[in-house]
Amino acid sequence: MINKHLQSFYGFAKQKIVPSLDYSQTIYEDVLNSTVAPEANWLDIGCGHHLLPPWRFEQEKQLFKKARHVVGIDSDFPSLLKHRNIVQRVNGTADRLPFEENYFDVATANMVVEHLDAPQIQFAEINRILKPNGIFIFHTVNETGYFARLRKLVPGNLVKRLTRLLDGRTADDVFAVHYRANREETISRLARETNFAVERIKFISSDAVFSLVPPLAVVELMWLKLLMRRSLQHLRTNIIVILRKNG
């Protein structure tokens, strides 16, 4: 009941302060719908429990139906067992993808790249399994954004507690972050080194991190409104990137 009241207050405040603000996962869903071609062979890397948020289950199902063949890969076996929309799931990592060269038309990664510990190796592997002109689409944390800067200040033993409080995720669903491919210049360099061309790097904001803490939510919403200015886009919380494999 308390959460419902807090969510209601946040929705009211958001509408009054920054009504144009979209949830980052909604933006990512729109990018996938407009970019993934029908009949594509699709690999979702770090597929976890789901591609889209749980309340978008039916929309996720319809999105996957566009593809000819969908495969999900994740290093966390319990997460794979919970996925309800991808039938073919593989327990593995992006360091050594167990797929043949030039097979997939598209690879995706939703809030995964921030966890990569050796992105040059992992980007090269993703490039290997993509067809010429295939695309790699990923949604991740922006290292220069205010959320990543604040997270670096939080002691490790508090991260899981705060994630549970603010994001509703359990401790076993929180993984180490490295931010080794989370800056525009780093992504561009990695793309050059691994035979990708950068098609798009889009800086986006998302709903307030402190949406359930009314005083902080209002302050954060005012800050998010300020970040709508293009000159401040590098301080936004998230990025969506589209890389294309050179033919």
Secondary structure, 3 states (H helix, E strand, C coil): CHHHHHHHHHHHHHHHHCCCCCCHHHHHHHHHHHHCCCCCEEEEECCCCCCCCHHHHHHHHHHHHCCCEEEEEECCHHHHHHCCCCCEEEECCCCCCCCCCCCEEEEEEECCHHHCCCHHHHHHHHHHHEEEEEEEEEEEECCCCHHHHHHHHCCHHHHHHHHHHHHCCCHHHCCCCCCCCCCHHHHHHHHHHCCEEEEEEEEECCCCCCCCCHHHHHHHHHHHHHCCCHHHHHHCCEEEEEEEECC
